[in-house]
Amino acid sequence: MDSLKNVLYWLIANSLGGFNRGRILEELFQKPQNANELSKNLEIEYKTIRYHLKVLEENGILTSVGGGYGKTYFPTESLETNKQYFVEIWDKIGKKSNKD
């Protein structure tokens, strides 16, 4: 599972947009949501949310059900099982900056 931790670190701490991806993951750990809900709840442009969801899904961090505007996103089972990786990274670096 170290590879999951490495991917999370890269996506949150070491790439442009990492802060927003961290916020999205934090929100999805609370409850599954679609892009529109995330956009409203996080006050981030819809297109930006869609981009970050795509990146997270392509890297095996999120999974989705449905399609179109109702497509709902969930943390993968692997991420749910290893949530401590996200928490560790987010606590260290994620909440320190709102530059992205």
Gaussian input, Z-matrix of N, CA and C with variables (Angstrom, degrees):
# hf/3-21g

backbone

0 1
 N
 C     1     B1
 C     2     B2     1     A1
 N     3     B3     2     A2     1     D1
 C     4     B4     3     A3     2     D2
 C     5     B5     4     A4     3     D3
 N     6     B6     5     A5     4     D4
 C     7     B7     6     A6     5     D5
 C     8     B8     7     A7     6     D6
 N     9     B9     8     A8     7     D7
 C    10    B10     9     A9     8     D8
 C    11    B11    10    A10     9     D9
 N    12    B12    11    A11    10    D10
 C    13    B13    12    A12    11    D11
 C    14    B14    13    A13    12    D12
 N    15    B15    14    A14    13    D13
 C    16    B16    15    A15    14    D14
 C    17    B17    16    A16    15    D15
 N    18    B18    17    A17    16    D16
 C    19    B19    18    A18    17    D17
 C    20    B20    19    A19    18    D18
 N    21    B21    20    A20    19    D19
 C    22    B22    21    A21    20    D20
 C    23    B23    22    A22    21    D21
 N    24    B24    23    A23    22    D22
 C    25    B25    24    A24    23    D23
 C    26    B26    25    A25    24    D24
 N    27    B27    26    A26    25    D25
 C    28    B28    27    A27    26    D26
 C    29    B29    28    A28    27    D27
 N    30    B30    29    A29    28    D28
 C    31    B31    30    A30    29    D29
 C    32    B32    31    A31    30    D30
 N    33    B33    32    A32    31    D31
 C    34    B34    33    A33    32    D32
 C    35    B35    34    A34    33    D33
 N    36    B36    35    A35    34    D34
 C    37    B37    36    A36    35    D35
 C    38    B38    37    A37    36    D36
 N    39    B39    38    A38    37    D37
 C    40    B40    39    A39    38    D38
 C    41    B41    40    A40    39    D39
 N    42    B42    41    A41    40    D40
 C    43    B43    42    A42    41    D41
 C    44    B44    43    A43    42    D42
 N    45    B45    44    A44    43    D43
 C    46    B46    45    A45    44    D44
 C    47    B47    46    A46    45    D45
 N    48    B48    47    A47    46    D46
 C    49    B49    48    A48    47    D47
 C    50    B50    49    A49    48    D48
 N    51    B51    50    A50    49    D49
 C    52    B52    51    A51    50    D50
 C    53    B53    52    A52    51    D51
 N    54    B54    53    A53    52    D52
 C    55    B55    54    A54    53    D53
 C    56    B56    55    A55    54    D54
 N    57    B57    56    A56    55    D55
 C    58    B58    57    A57    56    D56
 C    59    B59    58    A58    57    D57
 N    60    B60    59    A59    58    D58
 C    61    B61    60    A60    59    D59
 C    62    B62    61    A61    60    D60
 N    63    B63    62    A62    61    D61
 C    64    B64    63    A63    62    D62
 C    65    B65    64    A64    63    D63
 N    66    B66    65    A65    64    D64
 C    67    B67    66    A66    65    D65
 C    68    B68    67    A67    66    D66
 N    69    B69    68    A68    67    D67
 C    70    B70    69    A69    68    D68
 C    71    B71    70    A70    69    D69
 N    72    B72    71    A71    70    D70
 C    73    B73    72    A72    71    D71
 C    74    B74    73    A73    72    D72
 N    75    B75    74    A74    73    D73
 C    76    B76    75    A75    74    D74
 C    77    B77    76    A76    75    D75
 N    78    B78    77    A77    76    D76
 C    79    B79    78    A78    77    D77
 C    80    B80    79    A79    78    D78
 N    81    B81    80    A80    79    D79
 C    82    B82    81    A81    80    D80
 C    83    B83    82    A82    81    D81
 N    84    B84    83    A83    82    D82
 C    85    B85    84    A84    83    D83
 C    86    B86    85    A85    84    D84
 N    87    B87    86    A86    85    D85
 C    88    B88    87    A87    86    D86
 C    89    B89    88    A88    87    D87
 N    90    B90    89    A89    88    D88
 C    91    B91    90    A90    89    D89
 C    92    B92    91    A91    90    D90
 N    93    B93    92    A92    91    D91
 C    94    B94    93    A93    92    D92
 C    95    B95    94    A94    93    D93
 N    96    B96    95    A95    94    D94
 C    97    B97    96    A96    95    D95
 C    98    B98    97    A97    96    D96
 N    99    B99    98    A98    97    D97
 C   100   B100    99    A99    98    D98
 C   101   B101   100   A100    99    D99
 N   102   B102   101   A101   100   D100
 C   103   B103   102   A102   101   D101
 C   104   B104   103   A103   102   D102
 N   105   B105   104   A104   103   D103
 C   106   B106   105   A105   104   D104
 C   107   B107   106   A106   105   D105
 N   108   B108   107   A107   106   D106
 C   109   B109   108   A108   107   D107
 C   110   B110   109   A109   108   D108
 N   111   B111   110   A110   109   D109
 C   112   B112   111   A111   110   D110
 C   113   B113   112   A112   111   D111
 N   114   B114   113   A113   112   D112
 C   115   B115   114   A114   113   D113
 C   116   B116   115   A115   114   D114
 N   117   B117   116   A116   115   D115
 C   118   B118   117   A117   116   D116
 C   119   B119   118   A118   117   D117
 N   120   B120   119   A119   118   D118
 C   121   B121   120   A120   119   D119
 C   122   B122   121   A121   120   D120
 N   123   B123   122   A122   121   D121
 C   124   B124   123   A123   122   D122
 C   125   B125   124   A124   123   D123
 N   126   B126   125   A125   124   D124
 C   127   B127   126   A126   125   D125
 C   128   B128   127   A127   126   D126
 N   129   B129   128   A128   127   D127
 C   130   B130   129   A129   128   D128
 C   131   B131   130   A130   129   D129
 N   132   B132   131   A131   130   D130
 C   133   B133   132   A132   131   D131
 C   134   B134   133   A133   132   D132
 N   135   B135   134   A134   133   D133
 C   136   B136   135   A135   134   D134
 C   137   B137   136   A136   135   D135
 N   138   B138   137   A137   136   D136
 C   139   B139   138   A138   137   D137
 C   140   B140   139   A139   138   D138
 N   141   B141   140   A140   139   D139
 C   142   B142   141   A141   140   D140
 C   143   B143   142   A142   141   D141
 N   144   B144   143   A143   142   D142
 C   145   B145   144   A144   143   D143
 C   146   B146   145   A145   144   D144
 N   147   B147   146   A146   145   D145
 C   148   B148   147   A147   146   D146
 C   149   B149   148   A148   147   D147
 N   150   B150   149   A149   148   D148
 C   151   B151   150   A150   149   D149
 C   152   B152   151   A151   150   D150
 N   153   B153   152   A152   151   D151
 C   154   B154   153   A153   152   D152
 C   155   B155   154   A154   153   D153
 N   156   B156   155   A155   154   D154
 C   157   B157   156   A156   155   D155
 C   158   B158   157   A157   156   D156
 N   159   B159   158   A158   157   D157
 C   160   B160   159   A159   158   D158
 C   161   B161   160   A160   159   D159
 N   162   B162   161   A161   160   D160
 C   163   B163   162   A162   161   D161
 C   164   B164   163   A163   162   D162
 N   165   B165   164   A164   163   D163
 C   166   B166   165   A165   164   D164
 C   167   B167   166   A166   165   D165
 N   168   B168   167   A167   166   D166
 C   169   B169   168   A168   167   D167
 C   170   B170   169   A169   168   D168
 N   171   B171   170   A170   169   D169
 C   172   B172   171   A171   170   D170
 C   173   B173   172   A172   171   D171
 N   174   B174   173   A173   172   D172
 C   175   B175   174   A174   173   D173
 C   176   B176   175   A175   174   D174
 N   177   B177   176   A176   175   D175
 C   178   B178   177   A177   176   D176
 C   179   B179   178   A178   177   D177
 N   180   B180   179   A179   178   D178
 C   181   B181   180   A180   179   D179
 C   182   B182   181   A181   180   D180
 N   183   B183   182   A182   181   D181
 C   184   B184   183   A183   182   D182
 C   185   B185   184   A184   183   D183
 N   186   B186   185   A185   184   D184
 C   187   B187   186   A186   185   D185
 C   188   B188   187   A187   186   D186
 N   189   B189   188   A188   187   D187
 C   190   B190   189   A189   188   D188
 C   191   B191   190   A190   189   D189
 N   192   B192   191   A191   190   D190
 C   193   B193   192   A192   191   D191
 C   194   B194   193   A193   192   D192
 N   195   B195   194   A194   193   D193
 C   196   B196   195   A195   194   D194
 C   197   B197   196   A196   195   D195
 N   198   B198   197   A197   196   D196
 C   199   B199   198   A198   197   D197
 C   200   B200   199   A199   198   D198
 N   201   B201   200   A200   199   D199
 C   202   B202   201   A201   200   D200
 C   203   B203   202   A202   201   D201
 N   204   B204   203   A203   202   D202
 C   205   B205   204   A204   203   D203
 C   206   B206   205   A205   204   D204
 N   207   B207   206   A206   205   D205
 C   208   B208   207   A207   206   D206
 C   209   B209   208   A208   207   D207
 N   210   B210   209   A209   208   D208
 C   211   B211   210   A210   209   D209
 C   212   B212   211   A211   210   D210
 N   213   B213   212   A212   211   D211
 C   214   B214   213   A213   212   D212
 C   215   B215   214   A214   213   D213
 N   216   B216   215   A215   214   D214
 C   217   B217   216   A216   215   D215
 C   218   B218   217   A217   216   D216
 N   219   B219   218   A218   217   D217
 C   220   B220   219   A219   218   D218
 C   221   B221   220   A220   219   D219
 N   222   B222   221   A221   220   D220
 C   223   B223   222   A222   221   D221
 C   224   B224   223   A223   222   D222
 N   225   B225   224   A224   223   D223
 C   226   B226   225   A225   224   D224
 C   227   B227   226   A226   225   D225
 N   228   B228   227   A227   226   D226
 C   229   B229   228   A228   227   D227
 C   230   B230   229   A229   228   D228
 N   231   B231   230   A230   229   D229
 C   232   B232   231   A231   230   D230
 C   233   B233   232   A232   231   D231
 N   234   B234   233   A233   232   D232
 C   235   B235   234   A234   233   D233
 C   236   B236   235   A235   234   D234
 N   237   B237   236   A236   235   D235
 C   238   B238   237   A237   236   D236
 C   239   B239   238   A238   237   D237
 N   240   B240   239   A239   238   D238
 C   241   B241   240   A240   239   D239
 C   242   B242   241   A241   240   D240
 N   243   B243   242   A242   241   D241
 C   244   B244   243   A243   242   D242
 C   245   B245   244   A244   243   D243
 N   246   B246   245   A245   244   D244
 C   247   B247   246   A246   245   D245
 C   248   B248   247   A247   246   D246
 N   249   B249   248   A248   247   D247
 C   250   B250   249   A249   248   D248
 C   251   B251   250   A250   249   D249
 N   252   B252   251   A251   250   D250
 C   253   B253   252   A252   251   D251
 C   254   B254   253   A253   252   D252
 N   255   B255   254   A254   253   D253
 C   256   B256   255   A255   254   D254
 C   257   B257   256   A256   255   D255
 N   258   B258   257   A257   256   D256
 C   259   B259   258   A258   257   D257
 C   260   B260   259   A259   258   D258
 N   261   B261   260   A260   259   D259
 C   262   B262   261   A261   260   D260
 C   263   B263   262   A262   261   D261
 N   264   B264   263   A263   262   D262
 C   265   B265   264   A264   263   D263
 C   266   B266   265   A265   264   D264
 N   267   B267   266   A266   265   D265
 C   268   B268   267   A267   266   D266
 C   269   B269   268   A268   267   D267
 N   270   B270   269   A269   268   D268
 C   271   B271   270   A270   269   D269
 C   272   B272   271   A271   270   D270
 N   273   B273   272   A272   271   D271
 C   274   B274   273   A273   272   D272
 C   275   B275   274   A274   273   D273
 N   276   B276   275   A275   274   D274
 C   277   B277   276   A276   275   D275
 C   278   B278   277   A277   276   D276
 N   279   B279   278   A278   277   D277
 C   280   B280   279   A279   278   D278
 C   281   B281   280   A280   279   D279
 N   282   B282   281   A281   280   D280
 C   283   B283   282   A282   281   D281
 C   284   B284   283   A283   282   D282
 N   285   B285   284   A284   283   D283
 C   286   B286   285   A285   284   D284
 C   287   B287   286   A286   285   D285
 N   288   B288   287   A287   286   D286
 C   289   B289   288   A288   287   D287
 C   290   B290   289   A289   288   D288
 N   291   B291   290   A290   289   D289
 C   292   B292   291   A291   290   D290
 C   293   B293   292   A292   291   D291
 N   294   B294   293   A293   292   D292
 C   295   B295   294   A294   293   D293
 C   296   B296   295   A295   294   D294
 N   297   B297   296   A296   295   D295
 C   298   B298   297   A297   296   D296
 C   299   B299   298   A298   297   D297

   B1=1.4536
   B2=1.5269
   B3=1.3165
   B4=1.4538
   B5=1.5215
   B6=1.3335
   B7=1.4649
   B8=1.5280
   B9=1.3222
   B10=1.4674
   B11=1.5255
   B12=1.3056
   B13=1.4557
   B14=1.5267
   B15=1.3255
   B16=1.4612
   B17=1.5264
   B18=1.3192
   B19=1.4622
   B20=1.5246
   B21=1.3208
   B22=1.4638
   B23=1.5230
   B24=1.3103
   B25=1.4571
   B26=1.5290
   B27=1.3265
   B28=1.4552
   B29=1.5304
   B30=1.3348
   B31=1.4625
   B32=1.5274
   B33=1.3229
   B34=1.4616
   B35=1.5285
   B36=1.3160
   B37=1.4646
   B38=1.5155
   B39=1.3075
   B40=1.4568
   B41=1.5198
   B42=1.3169
   B43=1.4581
   B44=1.5216
   B45=1.3111
   B46=1.4517
   B47=1.5292
   B48=1.3047
   B49=1.4600
   B50=1.5106
   B51=1.3157
   B52=1.4604
   B53=1.5177
   B54=1.3193
   B55=1.4552
   B56=1.5319
   B57=1.3293
   B58=1.4630
   B59=1.5200
   B60=1.3249
   B61=1.4671
   B62=1.5251
   B63=1.3212
   B64=1.4621
   B65=1.5154
   B66=1.3192
   B67=1.4721
   B68=1.5282
   B69=1.3309
   B70=1.4693
   B71=1.5214
   B72=1.3188
   B73=1.4674
   B74=1.5212
   B75=1.3133
   B76=1.4606
   B77=1.5323
   B78=1.3170
   B79=1.4654
   B80=1.5290
   B81=1.3349
   B82=1.4653
   B83=1.5234
   B84=1.3149
   B85=1.4665
   B86=1.5284
   B87=1.3341
   B88=1.4652
   B89=1.5244
   B90=1.3569
   B91=1.4622
   B92=1.5165
   B93=1.3276
   B94=1.4628
   B95=1.5267
   B96=1.3241
   B97=1.4572
   B98=1.5171
   B99=1.3409
   B100=1.4595
   B101=1.5298
   B102=1.3220
   B103=1.4664
   B104=1.5232
   B105=1.3146
   B106=1.4559
   B107=1.5299
   B108=1.3227
   B109=1.4673
   B110=1.5212
   B111=1.3234
   B112=1.4700
   B113=1.5227
   B114=1.3140
   B115=1.4549
   B116=1.5243
   B117=1.3005
   B118=1.4637
   B119=1.5201
   B120=1.3240
   B121=1.4647
   B122=1.5230
   B123=1.3291
   B124=1.4626
   B125=1.5316
   B126=1.3249
   B127=1.4574
   B128=1.5252
   B129=1.3368
   B130=1.4634
   B131=1.5260
   B132=1.3310
   B133=1.4620
   B134=1.5318
   B135=1.3182
   B136=1.4595
   B137=1.5295
   B138=1.3406
   B139=1.4667
   B140=1.5248
   B141=1.3121
   B142=1.4663
   B143=1.5256
   B144=1.3165
   B145=1.4741
   B146=1.5219
   B147=1.3271
   B148=1.4713
   B149=1.5317
   B150=1.3127
   B151=1.4569
   B152=1.5321
   B153=1.3237
   B154=1.4651
   B155=1.5234
   B156=1.3239
   B157=1.4659
   B158=1.5263
   B159=1.3224
   B160=1.4647
   B161=1.5271
   B162=1.3298
   B163=1.4644
   B164=1.5234
   B165=1.3300
   B166=1.4684
   B167=1.5199
   B168=1.3236
   B169=1.4635
   B170=1.5320
   B171=1.3233
   B172=1.4653
   B173=1.5254
   B174=1.3248
   B175=1.4618
   B176=1.5281
   B177=1.3274
   B178=1.4631
   B179=1.5110
   B180=1.3331
   B181=1.4585
   B182=1.5232
   B183=1.3315
   B184=1.4601
   B185=1.5101
   B186=1.3150
   B187=1.4533
   B188=1.5168
   B189=1.3197
   B190=1.4606
   B191=1.5227
   B192=1.3343
   B193=1.4548
   B194=1.5251
   B195=1.3018
   B196=1.4535
   B197=1.5058
   B198=1.3276
   B199=1.4512
   B200=1.5109
   B201=1.3160
   B202=1.4551
   B203=1.5165
   B204=1.3393
   B205=1.4649
   B206=1.5186
   B207=1.3237
   B208=1.4597
   B209=1.5177
   B210=1.3225
   B211=1.4660
   B212=1.5207
   B213=1.3201
   B214=1.4600
   B215=1.5212
   B216=1.3207
   B217=1.4695
   B218=1.5177
   B219=1.3351
   B220=1.4586
   B221=1.5245
   B222=1.3326
   B223=1.4660
   B224=1.5351
   B225=1.3165
   B226=1.4567
   B227=1.5261
   B228=1.3060
   B229=1.4649
   B230=1.5261
   B231=1.3129
   B232=1.4675
   B233=1.5266
   B234=1.3263
   B235=1.4623
   B236=1.5219
   B237=1.3186
   B238=1.4746
   B239=1.5265
   B240=1.3336
   B241=1.4669
   B242=1.5260
   B243=1.3119
   B244=1.4658
   B245=1.5225
   B246=1.3016
   B247=1.4643
   B248=1.5252
   B249=1.3219
   B250=1.4576
   B251=1.5251
   B252=1.3394
   B253=1.4653
   B254=1.5271
   B255=1.3303
   B256=1.4629
   B257=1.5238
   B258=1.3181
   B259=1.4672
   B260=1.5282
   B261=1.3163
   B262=1.4677
   B263=1.5275
   B264=1.3273
   B265=1.4646
   B266=1.5215
   B267=1.3272
   B268=1.4695
   B269=1.5175
   B270=1.3135
   B271=1.4576
   B272=1.5257
   B273=1.3226
   B274=1.4615
   B275=1.5238
   B276=1.3220
   B277=1.4657
   B278=1.5268
   B279=1.2800
   B280=1.4519
   B281=1.5077
   B282=1.3056
   B283=1.4537
   B284=1.5183
   B285=1.3212
   B286=1.4654
   B287=1.5172
   B288=1.3283
   B289=1.4559
   B290=1.5128
   B291=1.3017
   B292=1.4612
   B293=1.5242
   B294=1.3151
   B295=1.4564
   B296=1.5182
   B297=1.3368
   B298=1.4761
   B299=1.5160
   A1=112.30
   A2=117.04
   A3=118.95
   A4=111.51
   A5=117.22
   A6=119.39
   A7=110.52
   A8=118.74
   A9=121.73
   A10=110.13
   A11=116.53
   A12=120.68
   A13=110.38
   A14=116.83
   A15=121.00
   A16=111.43
   A17=116.52
   A18=120.67
   A19=109.86
   A20=117.50
   A21=120.92
   A22=111.03
   A23=116.61
   A24=120.19
   A25=110.29
   A26=116.02
   A27=120.59
   A28=110.96
   A29=117.43
   A30=121.48
   A31=113.72
   A32=117.30
   A33=120.39
   A34=112.04
   A35=116.04
   A36=119.33
   A37=114.38
   A38=116.79
   A39=117.95
   A40=114.02
   A41=117.20
   A42=118.44
   A43=110.54
   A44=114.78
   A45=121.04
   A46=108.95
   A47=117.58
   A48=121.44
   A49=113.77
   A50=117.19
   A51=120.97
   A52=113.71
   A53=116.95
   A54=119.80
   A55=110.70
   A56=116.41
   A57=119.45
   A58=111.87
   A59=117.64
   A60=120.00
   A61=110.74
   A62=116.72
   A63=120.06
   A64=111.89
   A65=116.35
   A66=120.77
   A67=110.91
   A68=116.64
   A69=120.94
   A70=110.08
   A71=116.94
   A72=120.11
   A73=111.41
   A74=116.53
   A75=121.23
   A76=110.16
   A77=116.36
   A78=121.97
   A79=111.18
   A80=116.90
   A81=119.94
   A82=112.92
   A83=117.87
   A84=119.66
   A85=110.03
   A86=117.33
   A87=121.52
   A88=111.03
   A89=116.03
   A90=120.82
   A91=109.43
   A92=117.82
   A93=121.07
   A94=110.03
   A95=116.27
   A96=120.89
   A97=110.42
   A98=115.71
   A99=120.00
   A100=108.42
   A101=116.08
   A102=120.71
   A103=112.09
   A104=117.14
   A105=120.37
   A106=111.64
   A107=117.05
   A108=120.75
   A109=110.72
   A110=116.30
   A111=120.04
   A112=111.15
   A113=116.53
   A114=121.09
   A115=111.36
   A116=116.31
   A117=120.69
   A118=111.67
   A119=116.94
   A120=121.14
   A121=113.12
   A122=116.77
   A123=120.60
   A124=112.48
   A125=115.81
   A126=121.54
   A127=111.70
   A128=113.38
   A129=122.42
   A130=106.63
   A131=117.20
   A132=121.79
   A133=110.83
   A134=115.94
   A135=122.55
   A136=111.45
   A137=117.39
   A138=120.41
   A139=112.02
   A140=116.14
   A141=120.81
   A142=109.92
   A143=116.05
   A144=120.77
   A145=109.76
   A146=117.05
   A147=121.19
   A148=110.61
   A149=116.88
   A150=120.56
   A151=110.50
   A152=116.55
   A153=119.93
   A154=111.98
   A155=117.69
   A156=120.83
   A157=110.16
   A158=116.01
   A159=120.39
   A160=110.69
   A161=116.97
   A162=121.28
   A163=110.74
   A164=117.10
   A165=121.12
   A166=111.46
   A167=117.24
   A168=120.51
   A169=110.73
   A170=117.62
   A171=121.29
   A172=112.44
   A173=116.71
   A174=120.97
   A175=113.20
   A176=117.26
   A177=121.49
   A178=115.12
   A179=117.52
   A180=121.48
   A181=110.72
   A182=116.20
   A183=121.93
   A184=110.24
   A185=114.74
   A186=122.54
   A187=106.52
   A188=116.50
   A189=118.99
   A190=110.72
   A191=114.02
   A192=122.02
   A193=106.91
   A194=116.26
   A195=120.18
   A196=111.59
   A197=114.79
   A198=119.52
   A199=110.99
   A200=114.69
   A201=120.56
   A202=111.85
   A203=114.61
   A204=120.10
   A205=113.19
   A206=117.05
   A207=120.37
   A208=114.31
   A209=117.31
   A210=121.19
   A211=108.94
   A212=115.80
   A213=121.43
   A214=109.87
   A215=116.08
   A216=122.62
   A217=111.48
   A218=114.37
   A219=123.59
   A220=108.61
   A221=118.18
   A222=119.20
   A223=108.65
   A224=117.89
   A225=120.27
   A226=109.72
   A227=115.49
   A228=120.19
   A229=110.35
   A230=116.08
   A231=120.82
   A232=111.10
   A233=117.21
   A234=120.59
   A235=110.84
   A236=116.72
   A237=120.16
   A238=110.20
   A239=115.71
   A240=121.28
   A241=111.50
   A242=115.94
   A243=121.47
   A244=111.99
   A245=116.65
   A246=122.51
   A247=111.51
   A248=116.98
   A249=120.24
   A250=111.66
   A251=118.33
   A252=120.69
   A253=110.17
   A254=115.36
   A255=119.81
   A256=110.37
   A257=116.82
   A258=121.30
   A259=110.51
   A260=116.77
   A261=121.26
   A262=111.13
   A263=116.96
   A264=121.10
   A265=110.58
   A266=116.57
   A267=121.51
   A268=110.84
   A269=117.46
   A270=120.48
   A271=111.60
   A272=117.38
   A273=120.80
   A274=112.51
   A275=117.43
   A276=118.44
   A277=114.85
   A278=117.64
   A279=121.07
   A280=115.28
   A281=117.62
   A282=120.85
   A283=112.89
   A284=117.22
   A285=120.07
   A286=113.29
   A287=118.07
   A288=119.92
   A289=111.79
   A290=116.24
   A291=121.51
   A292=108.70
   A293=116.72
   A294=121.73
   A295=112.92
   A296=119.12
   A297=121.85
   A298=110.77
   D1=-4.18
   D2=177.85
   D3=-59.77
   D4=-30.18
   D5=179.40
   D6=-65.29
   D7=-34.46
   D8=175.85
   D9=-62.84
   D10=-43.54
   D11=178.88
   D12=-62.55
   D13=-41.10
   D14=179.13
   D15=-64.07
   D16=-43.64
   D17=179.22
   D18=-63.95
   D19=-44.73
   D20=177.85
   D21=-59.83
   D22=-44.02
   D23=179.67
   D24=-59.66
   D25=-46.36
   D26=-179.79
   D27=-62.32
   D28=-44.41
   D29=-176.48
   D30=-71.45
   D31=-28.79
   D32=-175.53
   D33=-103.17
   D34=-45.18
   D35=-171.31
   D36=-96.22
   D37=-24.43
   D38=-167.32
   D39=-124.49
   D40=21.70
   D41=178.04
   D42=-143.86
   D43=154.10
   D44=178.35
   D45=-59.17
   D46=133.24
   D47=-179.16
   D48=90.07
   D49=1.47
   D50=-177.24
   D51=-59.91
   D52=-36.90
   D53=179.95
   D54=-62.75
   D55=-44.93
   D56=177.99
   D57=-65.38
   D58=-38.26
   D59=177.17
   D60=-63.57
   D61=-38.82
   D62=176.26
   D63=-62.57
   D64=-42.66
   D65=177.94
   D66=-62.97
   D67=-40.61
   D68=178.75
   D69=-62.57
   D70=-46.81
   D71=179.58
   D72=-62.69
   D73=-42.92
   D74=177.96
   D75=-56.64
   D76=-43.08
   D77=-179.92
   D78=-67.70
   D79=-41.45
   D80=-178.29
   D81=-72.31
   D82=-22.95
   D83=173.42
   D84=-67.63
   D85=-27.14
   D86=178.19
   D87=-73.40
   D88=-46.77
   D89=177.25
   D90=-166.38
   D91=147.60
   D92=176.20
   D93=-62.68
   D94=144.09
   D95=-178.21
   D96=-148.03
   D97=162.46
   D98=172.29
   D99=-94.98
   D100=174.94
   D101=-175.45
   D102=-62.33
   D103=-38.31
   D104=-179.79
   D105=-64.43
   D106=-43.47
   D107=177.52
   D108=-61.96
   D109=-44.72
   D110=178.73
   D111=-61.35
   D112=-42.27
   D113=179.29
   D114=-59.20
   D115=-45.08
   D116=179.90
   D117=-69.39
   D118=-46.51
   D119=-176.62
   D120=-66.70
   D121=-34.80
   D122=-176.68
   D123=-99.33
   D124=-6.07
   D125=-177.94
   D126=53.98
   D127=50.43
   D128=177.37
   D129=-122.98
   D130=141.26
   D131=178.92
   D132=-49.60
   D133=139.88
   D134=-179.15
   D135=-55.81
   D136=-46.41
   D137=-178.88
   D138=-63.08
   D139=-34.36
   D140=177.47
   D141=-66.63
   D142=-44.40
   D143=177.12
   D144=-58.38
   D145=-48.45
   D146=-178.87
   D147=-58.18
   D148=-42.25
   D149=179.21
   D150=-60.62
   D151=-49.73
   D152=-177.68
   D153=-66.05
   D154=-36.60
   D155=176.55
   D156=-62.06
   D157=-41.45
   D158=178.48
   D159=-61.82
   D160=-46.07
   D161=179.02
   D162=-60.32
   D163=-46.32
   D164=-179.07
   D165=-65.29
   D166=-38.96
   D167=179.56
   D168=-69.78
   D169=-42.36
   D170=179.30
   D171=-62.87
   D172=-26.15
   D173=-179.82
   D174=-97.05
   D175=11.76
   D176=173.57
   D177=75.19
   D178=20.11
   D179=-179.20
   D180=-93.45
   D181=-32.62
   D182=178.77
   D183=-121.85
   D184=157.98
   D185=170.95
   D186=-130.34
   D187=162.72
   D188=-177.68
   D189=-138.72
   D190=159.44
   D191=177.40
   D192=-133.28
   D193=140.45
   D194=178.86
   D195=91.65
   D196=-168.12
   D197=-178.79
   D198=-152.31
   D199=174.15
   D200=179.00
   D201=60.89
   D202=-146.78
   D203=-177.77
   D204=-68.09
   D205=-21.28
   D206=-179.26
   D207=-89.44
   D208=-0.12
   D209=-179.41
   D210=-54.67
   D211=122.16
   D212=-174.26
   D213=-107.95
   D214=137.44
   D215=-175.03
   D216=-108.10
   D217=142.79
   D218=-179.13
   D219=-136.41
   D220=148.83
   D221=168.38
   D222=-63.52
   D223=144.33
   D224=177.05
   D225=-64.93
   D226=161.54
   D227=177.91
   D228=-59.83
   D229=-38.83
   D230=178.65
   D231=-62.03
   D232=-42.05
   D233=178.68
   D234=-68.51
   D235=-41.07
   D236=178.22
   D237=-59.55
   D238=-43.46
   D239=-179.66
   D240=-65.56
   D241=-32.75
   D242=-176.23
   D243=-114.99
   D244=37.94
   D245=-177.88
   D246=-56.25
   D247=-27.80
   D248=-178.75
   D249=-60.04
   D250=-28.12
   D251=176.18
   D252=-61.84
   D253=-48.12
   D254=178.70
   D255=-61.50
   D256=-48.82
   D257=-177.22
   D258=-58.89
   D259=-43.59
   D260=-179.94
   D261=-60.92
   D262=-47.54
   D263=-179.50
   D264=-67.67
   D265=-45.39
   D266=-176.57
   D267=-64.74
   D268=-40.76
   D269=178.78
   D270=-65.10
   D271=-35.77
   D272=-177.99
   D273=-77.01
   D274=-43.17
   D275=-171.39
   D276=-130.16
   D277=-28.07
   D278=-170.56
   D279=-63.78
   D280=-40.43
   D281=-173.72
   D282=-88.28
   D283=-0.52
   D284=-174.67
   D285=-82.13
   D286=-21.28
   D287=-172.37
   D288=-136.72
   D289=143.63
   D290=174.87
   D291=-125.01
   D292=41.26
   D293=-175.99
   D294=-85.45
   D295=-21.72
   D296=-175.11
   D297=-86.54

